[in-house]
Amino acid sequence: MEQSNPQKKLLLLGGSHAEIPLIKAAQELGWYVITTGNNRDGLGHPYADKTIFADFSDKDAMLELAKSENVQAICSGCNDFALLSTAYVCEKLGLPGHDSYATSLEIHHKDKYRALAARLDIPTPRALVVRNAADFETAISQLTFPIIVKPVDLTGGKGIHRAANIEEARAAYKDACSRTRQDHIVVEEFVQGTNHGFSAMLVKGKVAFAFSDNEQYYLNKYMVSGANTPSTTSAAGLAKLRDYSERIARELHLVDGILHIQYIERADGTPVIIEICRRPPGDLYIKFVKYATGIDYPKFIVMAETGMDISGIADVPTQGFWLRHCIMADREGIVRDVSFAPEIQKNIVEKFLWYKPGEQITDKLLYKAGIVFFKFDTLAEMQDKTARMTELAKSIVE
């Protein structure tokens, strides 16, 4: 007779490279980790104790999986669909660590969040919900170009387009509609400024820890290719982001845990929130936070999502000068290698590369060969090398 597993079980919705820090943290906390997802090649799955392949965006399938495996906790991977399914299942099963499903939708669906921000007087791009072609024509007559056209339910820059005129806007509208699973999209005014991330841990509605960065983009202007820290945002700007986070937490009665924000800082120093989520950001961002602050961010995220007390987190600033960089490609073709210039060898703290020599790049806008963490001696060195990083560390493609 098979012995029952005495270890407590955690279902993690995801199993890509992005989830590896979460899997390891959960195991360190004593959990038996079951990963799931459609991608059989996910680099995180081999780290798990067990993997059951299934579509984590199917919330009812996830509910059945959680029941059949008799899990005691559920953790979201680095994807909005994973987060929404996690919140749904936890609500149905009475498991801790997550907001209600309705609250999660209010944060993760762009149209609902824009309405919330307007209600709470939080700077956000002027946006209109579009349900059909007639709505769309009305929207573009009311908004000031350039505009951004985006699905309300997708992340990682999928289906997002900037349009400088009506012709570009109509093409963008068609593409966004073809990708979304919802019956509507959002059209909003483009905000000029610098791009940043702000990642906070909420405890009893207050920001107990916060981290901020400067984002870099490569060929794909809607997918972050790198981030460095400390942030160039002023202390006053960061204080505003803490205040906005706490307003949202108060209004929605958010449970303890992560609140991650992407914002554009305007020339006058105002941070304008463009995206918000309650799941870990992808591409090993949570490891980046750990390197830069010494705070075990993956562990605190798992603790929060499993209902443990995270009030012991320390609110420490970034220590030193750091960069997390995704190795991308400037063309389609065959990958031969990844090269690092001699001058940055000393800055490399960790390389996590998954490219396979000889593999074909079919979409240069989405391709990644791996992720590298760098540490610099001075702010000037960080700024100089970050600006040149796509030349200093790059895919060799034929």
FENZICOR-V5896 format. One record per residue. SS is DSSP state (@ for helix, = for strand, . for the rest). D_LAST is the distance of its C-alpha to the last C-alpha in whole Angstrom. Layout:
BEGIN
ss:d_last
SS:D_LAST
SS:D_LAST
END
This chain:
BEGIN
ss:d_last
.:56
.:53
.:53
.:53
.:50
.:52
.:49
.:49
=:46
=:43
=:41
=:38
=:36
=:32
.:30
.:27
@:26
@:28
@:31
@:31
@:33
@:35
@:36
@:36
@:39
@:41
@:41
@:42
.:45
.:46
.:44
=:43
=:40
=:39
=:36
=:35
=:32
.:30
.:27
.:28
.:24
.:26
.:25
.:29
@:31
@:31
@:33
.:35
.:39
=:38
=:36
=:37
=:34
.:36
.:35
.:36
.:36
.:39
@:42
@:45
@:42
@:42
@:46
@:46
@:44
@:45
@:49
@:48
@:46
.:49
.:47
.:49
=:46
=:43
=:40
=:38
.:34
.:32
.:32
@:35
@:36
@:36
@:38
@:40
@:41
@:42
@:44
@:46
@:46
@:48
@:50
@:51
@:52
.:53
.:50
.:50
.:47
.:46
.:48
.:49
@:47
@:48
@:48
@:44
@:44
@:45
@:43
@:39
.:40
@:39
@:42
@:45
@:43
@:44
@:47
@:48
@:47
@:49
@:52
.:51
.:51
.:47
.:45
=:43
.:41
.:43
=:42
=:44
=:43
=:43
.:44
.:43
@:43
@:46
@:45
@:42
@:44
@:46
@:44
@:42
@:45
@:46
.:43
.:42
.:39
.:36
=:36
=:34
=:34
=:33
=:34
.:37
.:36
.:32
.:30
.:26
.:26
.:26
.:28
.:29
=:29
=:30
=:32
.:34
.:36
@:38
@:35
@:32
@:35
@:35
@:32
@:31
@:34
@:33
@:30
@:32
@:35
@:32
@:31
.:34
.:37
.:39
.:42
.:41
=:38
=:39
=:38
=:39
=:39
.:36
.:37
.:36
.:35
=:33
=:32
=:33
=:34
=:37
=:38
=:42
=:44
=:47
=:50
.:53
.:52
=:51
=:48
=:48
=:45
=:42
=:39
=:37
=:33
=:31
=:28
=:25
=:23
.:19
.:18
.:20
.:24
.:25
.:24
=:24
=:21
=:24
=:27
=:30
=:33
.:36
.:36
.:37
.:40
.:43
@:46
@:47
@:44
@:44
@:47
@:47
@:44
@:46
@:49
@:47
@:46
@:50
@:51
@:49
@:50
@:53
@:53
@:51
.:53
.:49
.:49
.:48
=:45
=:41
=:41
=:38
=:37
=:35
=:36
=:36
=:38
.:40
.:41
.:44
.:43
.:44
=:41
=:41
=:40
=:37
=:36
=:38
=:38
.:40
.:37
.:35
.:32
.:28
.:25
.:28
@:30
@:33
@:32
@:31
@:35
@:36
@:34
@:35
@:39
.:40
.:41
.:40
@:39
@:37
@:41
@:43
@:41
@:41
@:45
@:46
@:44
.:46
.:49
.:50
.:51
.:49
.:51
.:51
.:47
.:48
.:47
.:45
.:42
.:39
.:39
.:37
=:34
=:31
=:27
=:26
=:22
=:19
=:16
.:14
.:11
.:11
.:9
.:8
=:5
=:5
=:7
=:7
=:10
=:12
=:14
=:17
.:19
@:22
@:24
@:24
@:24
@:28
@:27
=:26
=:28
=:26
=:23
=:22
=:19
.:18
.:14
.:14
.:11
.:10
.:11
=:10
=:10
.:13
.:14
.:13
.:16
.:17
.:15
.:16
.:14
=:18
=:21
=:22
=:26
=:27
=:30
=:31
.:35
.:35
@:35
@:34
@:31
@:30
@:30
@:28
@:25
@:25
@:24
.:21
@:20
@:17
@:16
@:18
=:16
=:13
=:10
=:7
=:4
.:0
END
